[in-house]
Amino acid sequence: RKEVEQDPGPFNVPEGATVAFNCTYSNSASQSFFWYRQDCRKEPKLLMSVYSSGNEDGRFTAQLNRASQYISLLIRDSKLSDSATYLCVVVTGTASKLTFGTGTRLQVTL
Amino acid sequence: GAVVSQHPSRVICKSGTSVKIECRSLDFQATTMFWYRQFPKQSLMLMATSNEGSKATYEQGVEKDKFLINHASLTLSTLTVTSAHPEDSSFYICSAGVAGGRDTGELFFGEGSRLTVL
């Protein structure tokens, strides 16, 4: 089983739609979780951290379910500019051990 | 915000040659930098952790003699792919975190270097 698993997609949604991605992780000792965004052939950029209490940043909401070992990202009112690959990142052990999921590709269309 | 610069962004080389990729932290000091590799449609895989003034720590399966890492200063780490072969063709990305950052996942990534070995 992979350490971090994501549905690769692609998710094709119209503008204005709400879309949700899930990510599961295998190590119950993982302590930090993040969502990164990666545009085609570009470097990943931090989108948001994921806290146990859930957190929201504008149209983006991230949630963590430790019992089921998954995190989620909800995007409301999708924009064309949201089209990208969303990477789930899990930190386990030392700070250097960031494990990336393969990413979920989102394509927002008119 | 913190910026990490990587150079070159693209490099094409012949099989058997060596290629050096530079990673610089532009407005902060980074005692630790990380090197990742990403093959098409795959996730970023940590190759090694570069430590300023000491030897790099390599992940399992990564050949340290093939991927030479030098972190000579607090703002520069280099990755040299020695005797490159076509299977080394990949997207190499470096990253660095800000010391004392609140979240350990707040890494800043370089723009990446796309290596093509003919």
Interface residues (C-beta under 8 A of the other chain):
Chain A: V4 P8 S32 F33 F34 R41 K42 E43 P44 K45 L46 S49 L87 V89 V91 A95 S96 K97 L98 T99 F100 G101 T102 G103
Chain B: Q6 T32 F34 K41 Q42 S43 L44 M45 L46 T49 T57 F91 I93 G97 D103 T104 G105 E106 L107 F109 G110 E111 G112 R114
